[in-house]
């Protein structure tokens, strides 16, 4: 069951939030970067 769960999770799109200014990874649904204060957050789904 654990293996199946891992496979399902792996096939689902991975979400990534990243600051366009400093390039740091951010928590999901971040509106602004806590590191540099930029509100330019890039959002990717793989
Ligand atoms: Zn930043």
mmCIF file of the protein (N, C-alpha, C, O) and its ligand, coordinates in Angstrom:
data_MODEL
# 
_entry.id   MODEL 
# 
loop_
_entity.id 
_entity.type 
_entity.pdbx_number_of_molecules 
1 polymer     1 
2 non-polymer 1 
# 
_entity_poly.entity_id                      1 
_entity_poly.type                           'polypeptide(L)' 
_entity_poly.nstd_linkage                   no 
_entity_poly.nstd_monomer                   no 
_entity_poly.pdbx_seq_one_letter_code       
;(UNK)(UNK)(UNK)(UNK)(UNK)(UNK)(UNK)(UNK)(UNK)(UNK)(UNK)(UNK)(UNK)(UNK)(UNK)(UNK)
(UNK)(UNK)(UNK)(UNK)(UNK)(UNK)(UNK)(UNK)(UNK)(UNK)(UNK)(UNK)(UNK)(UNK)(UNK)(UNK)
(UNK)(UNK)(UNK)(UNK)(UNK)(UNK)(UNK)(UNK)(UNK)(UNK)(UNK)(UNK)(UNK)(UNK)
;
_entity_poly.pdbx_seq_one_letter_code_can   XXXXXXXXXXXXXXXXXXXXXXXXXXXXXXXXXXXXXXXXXXXXXX 
_entity_poly.pdbx_strand_id                 A 
# 
loop_
_entity_poly_seq.entity_id 
_entity_poly_seq.num 
_entity_poly_seq.mon_id 
_entity_poly_seq.hetero 
1 1  UNK n 
1 2  UNK n 
1 3  UNK n 
1 4  UNK n 
1 5  UNK n 
1 6  UNK n 
1 7  UNK n 
1 8  UNK n 
1 9  UNK n 
1 10 UNK n 
1 11 UNK n 
1 12 UNK n 
1 13 UNK n 
1 14 UNK n 
1 15 UNK n 
1 16 UNK n 
1 17 UNK n 
1 18 UNK n 
1 19 UNK n 
1 20 UNK n 
1 21 UNK n 
1 22 UNK n 
1 23 UNK n 
1 24 UNK n 
1 25 UNK n 
1 26 UNK n 
1 27 UNK n 
1 28 UNK n 
1 29 UNK n 
1 30 UNK n 
1 31 UNK n 
1 32 UNK n 
1 33 UNK n 
1 34 UNK n 
1 35 UNK n 
1 36 UNK n 
1 37 UNK n 
1 38 UNK n 
1 39 UNK n 
1 40 UNK n 
1 41 UNK n 
1 42 UNK n 
1 43 UNK n 
1 44 UNK n 
1 45 UNK n 
1 46 UNK n 
# 
loop_
_struct_asym.id 
_struct_asym.entity_id 
A 1 
B 2 
# 
loop_
_chem_comp.id 
_chem_comp.type 
_chem_comp.mon_nstd_flag 
UNK 'L-peptide linking' . 
ZN  non-polymer         . 
# 
_pdbx_entity_nonpoly.entity_id   2 
_pdbx_entity_nonpoly.name        ? 
_pdbx_entity_nonpoly.comp_id     ZN 
# 
_pdbx_nonpoly_scheme.asym_id         B 
_pdbx_nonpoly_scheme.entity_id       2 
_pdbx_nonpoly_scheme.mon_id          ZN 
_pdbx_nonpoly_scheme.ndb_seq_num     1 
_pdbx_nonpoly_scheme.pdb_seq_num     101 
_pdbx_nonpoly_scheme.auth_seq_num    101 
_pdbx_nonpoly_scheme.pdb_mon_id      ZN 
_pdbx_nonpoly_scheme.auth_mon_id     ZN 
_pdbx_nonpoly_scheme.pdb_strand_id   A 
_pdbx_nonpoly_scheme.pdb_ins_code    . 
# 
loop_
_atom_site.group_PDB 
_atom_site.id 
_atom_site.type_symbol 
_atom_site.label_atom_id 
_atom_site.label_alt_id 
_atom_site.label_comp_id 
_atom_site.label_asym_id 
_atom_site.label_entity_id 
_atom_site.label_seq_id 
_atom_site.pdbx_PDB_ins_code 
_atom_site.Cartn_x 
_atom_site.Cartn_y 
_atom_site.Cartn_z 
_atom_site.occupancy 
_atom_site.B_iso_or_equiv 
_atom_site.pdbx_formal_charge 
_atom_site.auth_seq_id 
_atom_site.auth_comp_id 
_atom_site.auth_asym_id 
_atom_site.auth_atom_id 
_atom_site.pdbx_PDB_model_num 
ATOM   1   N  N  . UNK A 1 1  ? 0.826  -1.210 0.000   1.00 0.00 ? 1   UNK A N  1 
ATOM   2   C  CA . UNK A 1 1  ? 0.000  0.000  0.000   1.00 0.00 ? 1   UNK A CA 1 
ATOM   3   C  C  . UNK A 1 1  ? 0.857  1.255  0.000   1.00 0.00 ? 1   UNK A C  1 
ATOM   4   O  O  . UNK A 1 1  ? 0.541  2.246  -0.659  1.00 0.00 ? 1   UNK A O  1 
ATOM   5   N  N  . UNK A 1 2  ? 1.933  1.192  0.744   1.00 0.00 ? 2   UNK A N  1 
ATOM   6   C  CA . UNK A 1 2  ? 2.829  2.340  0.747   1.00 0.00 ? 2   UNK A CA 1 
ATOM   7   C  C  . UNK A 1 2  ? 3.441  2.595  -0.619  1.00 0.00 ? 2   UNK A C  1 
ATOM   8   O  O  . UNK A 1 2  ? 3.607  3.739  -1.045  1.00 0.00 ? 2   UNK A O  1 
ATOM   9   N  N  . UNK A 1 3  ? 3.777  1.490  -1.303  1.00 0.00 ? 3   UNK A N  1 
ATOM   10  C  CA . UNK A 1 3  ? 4.371  1.648  -2.628  1.00 0.00 ? 3   UNK A CA 1 
ATOM   11  C  C  . UNK A 1 3  ? 3.373  2.235  -3.605  1.00 0.00 ? 3   UNK A C  1 
ATOM   12  O  O  . UNK A 1 3  ? 3.717  3.107  -4.403  1.00 0.00 ? 3   UNK A O  1 
ATOM   13  N  N  . UNK A 1 4  ? 2.138  1.763  -3.546  1.00 0.00 ? 4   UNK A N  1 
ATOM   14  C  CA . UNK A 1 4  ? 1.109  2.310  -4.437  1.00 0.00 ? 4   UNK A CA 1 
ATOM   15  C  C  . UNK A 1 4  ? 0.893  3.795  -4.178  1.00 0.00 ? 4   UNK A C  1 
ATOM   16  O  O  . UNK A 1 4  ? 0.756  4.587  -5.110  1.00 0.00 ? 4   UNK A O  1 
ATOM   17  N  N  . UNK A 1 5  ? 0.864  4.151  -2.931  1.00 0.00 ? 5   UNK A N  1 
ATOM   18  C  CA . UNK A 1 5  ? 0.695  5.563  -2.599  1.00 0.00 ? 5   UNK A CA 1 
ATOM   19  C  C  . UNK A 1 5  ? 1.828  6.397  -3.182  1.00 0.00 ? 5   UNK A C  1 
ATOM   20  O  O  . UNK A 1 5  ? 1.608  7.495  -3.692  1.00 0.00 ? 5   UNK A O  1 
ATOM   21  N  N  . UNK A 1 6  ? 3.030  5.867  -3.100  1.00 0.00 ? 6   UNK A N  1 
ATOM   22  C  CA . UNK A 1 6  ? 4.185  6.588  -3.620  1.00 0.00 ? 6   UNK A CA 1 
ATOM   23  C  C  . UNK A 1 6  ? 4.069  6.760  -5.130  1.00 0.00 ? 6   UNK A C  1 
ATOM   24  O  O  . UNK A 1 6  ? 4.399  7.819  -5.663  1.00 0.00 ? 6   UNK A O  1 
ATOM   25  N  N  . UNK A 1 7  ? 3.600  5.723  -5.820  1.00 0.00 ? 7   UNK A N  1 
ATOM   26  C  CA . UNK A 1 7  ? 3.435  5.814  -7.268  1.00 0.00 ? 7   UNK A CA 1 
ATOM   27  C  C  . UNK A 1 7  ? 2.385  6.846  -7.638  1.00 0.00 ? 7   UNK A C  1 
ATOM   28  O  O  . UNK A 1 7  ? 2.584  7.641  -8.556  1.00 0.00 ? 7   UNK A O  1 
ATOM   29  N  N  . UNK A 1 8  ? 1.289  6.835  -6.938  1.00 0.00 ? 8   UNK A N  1 
ATOM   30  C  CA . UNK A 1 8  ? 0.236  7.820  -7.225  1.00 0.00 ? 8   UNK A CA 1 
ATOM   31  C  C  . UNK A 1 8  ? 0.754  9.239  -7.015  1.00 0.00 ? 8   UNK A C  1 
ATOM   32  O  O  . UNK A 1 8  ? 0.502  10.136 -7.819  1.00 0.00 ? 8   UNK A O  1 
ATOM   33  N  N  . UNK A 1 9  ? 1.471  9.416  -5.933  1.00 0.00 ? 9   UNK A N  1 
ATOM   34  C  CA . UNK A 1 9  ? 2.005  10.746 -5.644  1.00 0.00 ? 9   UNK A CA 1 
ATOM   35  C  C  . UNK A 1 9  ? 2.991  11.160 -6.727  1.00 0.00 ? 9   UNK A C  1 
ATOM   36  O  O  . UNK A 1 9  ? 3.018  12.319 -7.143  1.00 0.00 ? 9   UNK A O  1 
ATOM   37  N  N  . UNK A 1 10 ? 3.792  10.219 -7.177  1.00 0.00 ? 10  UNK A N  1 
ATOM   38  C  CA . UNK A 1 10 ? 4.799  10.520 -8.190  1.00 0.00 ? 10  UNK A CA 1 
ATOM   39  C  C  . UNK A 1 10 ? 4.189  10.897 -9.521  1.00 0.00 ? 10  UNK A C  1 
ATOM   40  O  O  . UNK A 1 10 ? 4.773  11.679 -10.271 1.00 0.00 ? 10  UNK A O  1 
ATOM   41  N  N  . UNK A 1 11 ? 3.013  10.350 -9.829  1.00 0.00 ? 11  UNK A N  1 
ATOM   42  C  CA . UNK A 1 11 ? 2.391  10.656 -11.120 1.00 0.00 ? 11  UNK A CA 1 
ATOM   43  C  C  . UNK A 1 11 ? 1.633  11.969 -11.071 1.00 0.00 ? 11  UNK A C  1 
ATOM   44  O  O  . UNK A 1 11 ? 1.357  12.579 -12.104 1.00 0.00 ? 11  UNK A O  1 
ATOM   45  N  N  . UNK A 1 12 ? 1.311  12.382 -9.909  1.00 0.00 ? 12  UNK A N  1 
ATOM   46  C  CA . UNK A 1 12 ? 0.611  13.657 -9.785  1.00 0.00 ? 12  UNK A CA 1 
ATOM   47  C  C  . UNK A 1 12 ? 1.595  14.801 -10.049 1.00 0.00 ? 12  UNK A C  1 
ATOM   48  O  O  . UNK A 1 12 ? 2.792  14.655 -9.803  1.00 0.00 ? 12  UNK A O  1 
ATOM   49  N  N  . UNK A 1 13 ? 1.110  15.909 -10.534 1.00 0.00 ? 13  UNK A N  1 
ATOM   50  C  CA . UNK A 1 13 ? 1.999  17.031 -10.832 1.00 0.00 ? 13  UNK A CA 1 
ATOM   51  C  C  . UNK A 1 13 ? 2.640  17.568 -9.566  1.00 0.00 ? 13  UNK A C  1 
ATOM   52  O  O  . UNK A 1 13 ? 1.977  17.765 -8.548  1.00 0.00 ? 13  UNK A O  1 
ATOM   53  N  N  . UNK A 1 14 ? 3.930  17.800 -9.647  1.00 0.00 ? 14  UNK A N  1 
ATOM   54  C  CA . UNK A 1 14 ? 4.621  18.392 -8.514  1.00 0.00 ? 14  UNK A CA 1 
ATOM   55  C  C  . UNK A 1 14 ? 4.569  19.908 -8.632  1.00 0.00 ? 14  UNK A C  1 
ATOM   56  O  O  . UNK A 1 14 ? 4.937  20.477 -9.660  1.00 0.00 ? 14  UNK A O  1 
ATOM   57  N  N  . UNK A 1 15 ? 4.115  20.540 -7.583  1.00 0.00 ? 15  UNK A N  1 
ATOM   58  C  CA . UNK A 1 15 ? 4.007  21.993 -7.605  1.00 0.00 ? 15  UNK A CA 1 
ATOM   59  C  C  . UNK A 1 15 ? 5.257  22.628 -7.019  1.00 0.00 ? 15  UNK A C  1 
ATOM   60  O  O  . UNK A 1 15 ? 5.801  22.155 -6.021  1.00 0.00 ? 15  UNK A O  1 
ATOM   61  N  N  . UNK A 1 16 ? 5.691  23.675 -7.634  1.00 0.00 ? 16  UNK A N  1 
ATOM   62  C  CA . UNK A 1 16 ? 6.870  24.374 -7.142  1.00 0.00 ? 16  UNK A CA 1 
ATOM   63  C  C  . UNK A 1 16 ? 6.631  25.882 -7.183  1.00 0.00 ? 16  UNK A C  1 
ATOM   64  O  O  . UNK A 1 16 ? 6.252  26.446 -8.210  1.00 0.00 ? 16  UNK A O  1 
ATOM   65  N  N  . UNK A 1 17 ? 6.860  26.504 -6.053  1.00 0.00 ? 17  UNK A N  1 
ATOM   66  C  CA . UNK A 1 17 ? 6.788  27.957 -5.977  1.00 0.00 ? 17  UNK A CA 1 
ATOM   67  C  C  . UNK A 1 17 ? 8.200  28.472 -5.798  1.00 0.00 ? 17  UNK A C  1 
ATOM   68  O  O  . UNK A 1 17 ? 8.945  27.987 -4.946  1.00 0.00 ? 17  UNK A O  1 
ATOM   69  N  N  . UNK A 1 18 ? 8.560  29.437 -6.590  1.00 0.00 ? 18  UNK A N  1 
ATOM   70  C  CA . UNK A 1 18 ? 9.925  29.931 -6.544  1.00 0.00 ? 18  UNK A CA 1 
ATOM   71  C  C  . UNK A 1 18 ? 9.924  31.444 -6.736  1.00 0.00 ? 18  UNK A C  1 
ATOM   72  O  O  . UNK A 1 18 ? 9.183  31.982 -7.558  1.00 0.00 ? 18  UNK A O  1 
ATOM   73  N  N  . UNK A 1 19 ? 10.755 32.105 -5.973  1.00 0.00 ? 19  UNK A N  1 
ATOM   74  C  CA . UNK A 1 19 ? 10.882 33.550 -6.093  1.00 0.00 ? 19  UNK A CA 1 
ATOM   75  C  C  . UNK A 1 19 ? 11.628 33.911 -7.373  1.00 0.00 ? 19  UNK A C  1 
ATOM   76  O  O  . UNK A 1 19 ? 12.710 33.389 -7.639  1.00 0.00 ? 19  UNK A O  1 
ATOM   77  N  N  . UNK A 1 20 ? 11.043 34.805 -8.160  1.00 0.00 ? 20  UNK A N  1 
ATOM   78  C  CA . UNK A 1 20 ? 11.707 35.216 -9.397  1.00 0.00 ? 20  UNK A CA 1 
ATOM   79  C  C  . UNK A 1 20 ? 12.899 36.135 -9.119  1.00 0.00 ? 20  UNK A C  1 
ATOM   80  O  O  . UNK A 1 20 ? 13.798 36.281 -9.946  1.00 0.00 ? 20  UNK A O  1 
ATOM   81  N  N  . UNK A 1 21 ? 12.882 36.742 -7.950  1.00 0.00 ? 21  UNK A N  1 
ATOM   82  C  CA . UNK A 1 21 ? 13.939 37.704 -7.635  1.00 0.00 ? 21  UNK A CA 1 
ATOM   83  C  C  . UNK A 1 21 ? 15.189 37.014 -7.108  1.00 0.00 ? 21  UNK A C  1 
ATOM   84  O  O  . UNK A 1 21 ? 16.286 37.232 -7.622  1.00 0.00 ? 21  UNK A O  1 
ATOM   85  N  N  . UNK A 1 22 ? 15.025 36.175 -6.076  1.00 0.00 ? 22  UNK A N  1 
ATOM   86  C  CA . UNK A 1 22 ? 16.202 35.559 -5.459  1.00 0.00 ? 22  UNK A CA 1 
ATOM   87  C  C  . UNK A 1 22 ? 16.309 34.064 -5.750  1.00 0.00 ? 22  UNK A C  1 
ATOM   88  O  O  . UNK A 1 22 ? 17.324 33.438 -5.445  1.00 0.00 ? 22  UNK A O  1 
ATOM   89  N  N  . UNK A 1 23 ? 15.249 33.490 -6.347  1.00 0.00 ? 23  UNK A N  1 
ATOM   90  C  CA . UNK A 1 23 ? 15.323 32.103 -6.776  1.00 0.00 ? 23  UNK A CA 1 
ATOM   91  C  C  . UNK A 1 23 ? 15.097 31.069 -5.687  1.00 0.00 ? 23  UNK A C  1 
ATOM   92  O  O  . UNK A 1 23 ? 15.278 29.874 -5.922  1.00 0.00 ? 23  UNK A O  1 
ATOM   93  N  N  . UNK A 1 24 ? 14.708 31.509 -4.506  1.00 0.00 ? 24  UNK A N  1 
ATOM   94  C  CA . UNK A 1 24 ? 14.469 30.560 -3.419  1.00 0.00 ? 24  UNK A CA 1 
ATOM   95  C  C  . UNK A 1 24 ? 13.130 29.859 -3.594  1.00 0.00 ? 24  UNK A C  1 
ATOM   96  O  O  . UNK A 1 24 ? 12.176 30.416 -4.137  1.00 0.00 ? 24  UNK A O  1 
ATOM   97  N  N  . UNK A 1 25 ? 13.090 28.620 -3.116  1.00 0.00 ? 25  UNK A N  1 
ATOM   98  C  CA . UNK A 1 25 ? 11.826 27.896 -3.140  1.00 0.00 ? 25  UNK A CA 1 
ATOM   99  C  C  . UNK A 1 25 ? 10.954 28.387 -1.998  1.00 0.00 ? 25  UNK A C  1 
ATOM   100 O  O  . UNK A 1 25 ? 11.427 28.618 -0.886  1.00 0.00 ? 25  UNK A O  1 
ATOM   101 N  N  . UNK A 1 26 ? 9.657  28.543 -2.299  1.00 0.00 ? 26  UNK A N  1 
ATOM   102 C  CA . UNK A 1 26 ? 8.728  29.061 -1.308  1.00 0.00 ? 26  UNK A CA 1 
ATOM   103 C  C  . UNK A 1 26 ? 7.677  28.021 -0.967  1.00 0.00 ? 26  UNK A C  1 
ATOM   104 O  O  . UNK A 1 26 ? 7.504  27.037 -1.686  1.00 0.00 ? 26  UNK A O  1 
ATOM   105 N  N  . UNK A 1 27 ? 6.985  28.243 0.125   1.00 0.00 ? 27  UNK A N  1 
ATOM   106 C  CA . UNK A 1 27 ? 5.879  27.376 0.494   1.00 0.00 ? 27  UNK A CA 1 
ATOM   107 C  C  . UNK A 1 27 ? 4.733  27.560 -0.499  1.00 0.00 ? 27  UNK A C  1 
ATOM   108 O  O  . UNK A 1 27 ? 4.625  28.598 -1.151  1.00 0.00 ? 27  UNK A O  1 
ATOM   109 N  N  . UNK A 1 28 ? 3.893  26.556 -0.603  1.00 0.00 ? 28  UNK A N  1 
ATOM   110 C  CA . UNK A 1 28 ? 2.748  26.638 -1.500  1.00 0.00 ? 28  UNK A CA 1 
ATOM   111 C  C  . UNK A 1 28 ? 1.872  27.829 -1.138  1.00 0.00 ? 28  UNK A C  1 
ATOM   112 O  O  . UNK A 1 28 ? 1.687  28.169 0.031   1.00 0.00 ? 28  UNK A O  1 
ATOM   113 N  N  . UNK A 1 29 ? 1.337  28.452 -2.193  1.00 0.00 ? 29  UNK A N  1 
ATOM   114 C  CA . UNK A 1 29 ? 0.431  29.585 -2.024  1.00 0.00 ? 29  UNK A CA 1 
ATOM   115 C  C  . UNK A 1 29 ? 1.093  30.811 -1.413  1.00 0.00 ? 29  UNK A C  1 
ATOM   116 O  O  . UNK A 1 29 ? 0.412  31.661 -0.840  1.00 0.00 ? 29  UNK A O  1 
ATOM   117 N  N  . UNK A 1 30 ? 2.384  30.910 -1.528  1.00 0.00 ? 30  UNK A N  1 
ATOM   118 C  CA . UNK A 1 30 ? 3.054  32.108 -1.045  1.00 0.00 ? 30  UNK A CA 1 
ATOM   119 C  C  . UNK A 1 30 ? 2.749  33.279 -1.974  1.00 0.00 ? 30  UNK A C  1 
ATOM   120 O  O  . UNK A 1 30 ? 2.862  33.151 -3.193  1.00 0.00 ? 30  UNK A O  1 
ATOM   121 N  N  . UNK A 1 31 ? 2.376  34.383 -1.421  1.00 0.00 ? 31  UNK A N  1 
ATOM   122 C  CA . UNK A 1 31 ? 2.110  35.570 -2.222  1.00 0.00 ? 31  UNK A CA 1 
ATOM   123 C  C  . UNK A 1 31 ? 3.344  36.432 -2.368  1.00 0.00 ? 31  UNK A C  1 
ATOM   124 O  O  . UNK A 1 31 ? 3.490  37.181 -3.334  1.00 0.00 ? 31  UNK A O  1 
ATOM   125 N  N  . UNK A 1 32 ? 4.225  36.314 -1.396  1.00 0.00 ? 32  UNK A N  1 
ATOM   126 C  CA . UNK A 1 32 ? 5.477  37.041 -1.527  1.00 0.00 ? 32  UNK A CA 1 
ATOM   127 C  C  . UNK A 1 32 ? 6.613  36.268 -0.874  1.00 0.00 ? 32  UNK A C  1 
ATOM   128 O  O  . UNK A 1 32 ? 6.405  35.415 -0.012  1.00 0.00 ? 32  UNK A O  1 
ATOM   129 N  N  . UNK A 1 33 ? 7.811  36.597 -1.313  1.00 0.00 ? 33  UNK A N  1 
ATOM   130 C  CA . UNK A 1 33 ? 8.983  35.885 -0.833  1.00 0.00 ? 33  UNK A CA 1 
ATOM   131 C  C  . UNK A 1 33 ? 9.373  36.388 0.568   1.00 0.00 ? 33  UNK A C  1 
ATOM   132 O  O  . UNK A 1 33 ? 9.571  37.588 0.757   1.00 0.00 ? 33  UNK A O  1 
ATOM   133 N  N  . UNK A 1 34 ? 9.484  35.480 1.545   1.00 0.00 ? 34  UNK A N  1 
ATOM   134 C  CA . UNK A 1 34 ? 9.859  35.894 2.895   1.00 0.00 ? 34  UNK A CA 1 
ATOM   135 C  C  . UNK A 1 34 ? 11.350 36.217 3.002   1.00 0.00 ? 34  UNK A C  1 
ATOM   136 O  O  . UNK A 1 34 ? 11.801 36.770 4.005   1.00 0.00 ? 34  UNK A O  1 
ATOM   137 N  N  . UNK A 1 35 ? 12.100 35.873 1.977   1.00 0.00 ? 35  UNK A N  1 
ATOM   138 C  CA . UNK A 1 35 ? 13.548 36.083 2.026   1.00 0.00 ? 35  UNK A CA 1 
ATOM   139 C  C  . UNK A 1 35 ? 13.936 37.473 1.534   1.00 0.00 ? 35  UNK A C  1 
ATOM   140 O  O  . UNK A 1 35 ? 14.778 38.138 2.137   1.00 0.00 ? 35  UNK A O  1 
ATOM   141 N  N  . UNK A 1 36 ? 13.317 37.911 0.435   1.00 0.00 ? 36  UNK A N  1 
ATOM   142 C  CA . UNK A 1 36 ? 13.692 39.209 -0.125  1.00 0.00 ? 36  UNK A CA 1 
ATOM   143 C  C  . UNK A 1 36 ? 12.511 40.173 -0.219  1.00 0.00 ? 36  UNK A C  1 
ATOM   144 O  O  . UNK A 1 36 ? 12.699 41.350 -0.527  1.00 0.00 ? 36  UNK A O  1 
ATOM   145 N  N  . UNK A 1 37 ? 11.270 39.675 0.049   1.00 0.00 ? 37  UNK A N  1 
ATOM   146 C  CA . UNK A 1 37 ? 10.107 40.558 0.044   1.00 0.00 ? 37  UNK A CA 1 
ATOM   147 C  C  . UNK A 1 37 ? 9.493  40.763 -1.319  1.00 0.00 ? 37  UNK A C  1 
ATOM   148 O  O  . UNK A 1 37 ? 8.515  41.500 -1.448  1.00 0.00 ? 37  UNK A O  1 
ATOM   149 N  N  . UNK A 1 38 ? 10.040 40.131 -2.339  1.00 0.00 ? 38  UNK A N  1 
ATOM   150 C  CA . UNK A 1 38 ? 9.480  40.290 -3.679  1.00 0.00 ? 38  UNK A CA 1 
ATOM   151 C  C  . UNK A 1 38 ? 8.124  39.605 -3.789  1.00 0.00 ? 38  UNK A C  1 
ATOM   152 O  O  . UNK A 1 38 ? 7.921  38.528 -3.227  1.00 0.00 ? 38  UNK A O  1 
ATOM   153 N  N  . UNK A 1 39 ? 7.201  40.223 -4.508  1.00 0.00 ? 39  UNK A N  1 
ATOM   154 C  CA . UNK A 1 39 ? 5.888  39.611 -4.709  1.00 0.00 ? 39  UNK A CA 1 
ATOM   155 C  C  . UNK A 1 39 ? 5.834  38.865 -6.040  1.00 0.00 ? 39  UNK A C  1 
ATOM   156 O  O  . UNK A 1 39 ? 4.776  38.390 -6.452  1.00 0.00 ? 39  UNK A O  1 
ATOM   157 N  N  . UNK A 1 40 ? 6.974  38.769 -6.701  1.00 0.00 ? 40  UNK A N  1 
ATOM   158 C  CA . UNK A 1 40 ? 7.005  38.056 -7.972  1.00 0.00 ? 40  UNK A CA 1 
ATOM   159 C  C  . UNK A 1 40 ? 7.353  36.599 -7.721  1.00 0.00 ? 40  UNK A C  1 
ATOM   160 O  O  . UNK A 1 40 ? 8.520  36.212 -7.669  1.00 0.00 ? 40  UNK A O  1 
ATOM   161 N  N  . UNK A 1 41 ? 6.299  35.804 -7.565  1.00 0.00 ? 41  UNK A N  1 
ATOM   162 C  CA . UNK A 1 41 ? 6.474  34.384 -7.279  1.00 0.00 ? 41  UNK A CA 1 
ATOM   163 C  C  . UNK A 1 41 ? 6.140  33.575 -8.527  1.00 0.00 ? 41  UNK A C  1 
ATOM   164 O  O  . UNK A 1 41 ? 5.053  33.698 -9.090  1.00 0.00 ? 41  UNK A O  1 
ATOM   165 N  N  . UNK A 1 42 ? 7.065  32.770 -8.936  1.00 0.00 ? 42  UNK A N  1 
ATOM   166 C  CA . UNK A 1 42 ? 6.836  31.895 -10.078 1.00 0.00 ? 42  UNK A CA 1 
ATOM   167 C  C  . UNK A 1 42 ? 6.212  30.596 -9.593  1.00 0.00 ? 42  UNK A C  1 
ATOM   168 O  O  . UNK A 1 42 ? 6.548  30.097 -8.519  1.00 0.00 ? 42  UNK A O  1 
ATOM   169 N  N  . UNK A 1 43 ? 5.295  30.051 -10.398 1.00 0.00 ? 43  UNK A N  1 
ATOM   170 C  CA . UNK A 1 43 ? 4.609  28.826 -10.028 1.00 0.00 ? 43  UNK A CA 1 
ATOM   171 C  C  . UNK A 1 43 ? 4.733  27.827 -11.164 1.00 0.00 ? 43  UNK A C  1 
ATOM   172 O  O  . UNK A 1 43 ? 4.372  28.105 -12.308 1.00 0.00 ? 43  UNK A O  1 
ATOM   173 N  N  . UNK A 1 44 ? 5.245  26.673 -10.823 1.00 0.00 ? 44  UNK A N  1 
ATOM   174 C  CA . UNK A 1 44 ? 5.406  25.635 -11.837 1.00 0.00 ? 44  UNK A CA 1 
ATOM   175 C  C  . UNK A 1 44 ? 4.684  24.367 -11.423 1.00 0.00 ? 44  UNK A C  1 
ATOM   176 O  O  . UNK A 1 44 ? 4.569  24.067 -10.235 1.00 0.00 ? 44  UNK A O  1 
ATOM   177 N  N  . UNK A 1 45 ? 4.200  23.626 -12.404 1.00 0.00 ? 45  UNK A N  1 
ATOM   178 C  CA . UNK A 1 45 ? 3.690  22.273 -12.163 1.00 0.00 ? 45  UNK A CA 1 
ATOM   179 C  C  . UNK A 1 45 ? 4.391  21.344 -13.144 1.00 0.00 ? 45  UNK A C  1 
ATOM   180 O  O  . UNK A 1 45 ? 4.379  21.573 -14.353 1.00 0.00 ? 45  UNK A O  1 
ATOM   181 N  N  . UNK A 1 46 ? 4.990  20.317 -12.615 1.00 0.00 ? 46  UNK A N  1 
ATOM   182 C  CA . UNK A 1 46 ? 5.685  19.346 -13.467 1.00 0.00 ? 46  UNK A CA 1 
ATOM   183 C  C  . UNK A 1 46 ? 4.786  18.159 -13.791 1.00 0.00 ? 46  UNK A C  1 
ATOM   184 O  O  . UNK A 1 46 ? 5.205  17.242 -14.497 1.00 0.00 ? 46  UNK A O  1 
HETATM 185 ZN ZN . ZN  B 2 .  ? 13.022 36.226 -2.959  1.00 0.00 ? 101 ZN  A ZN 1 
# 
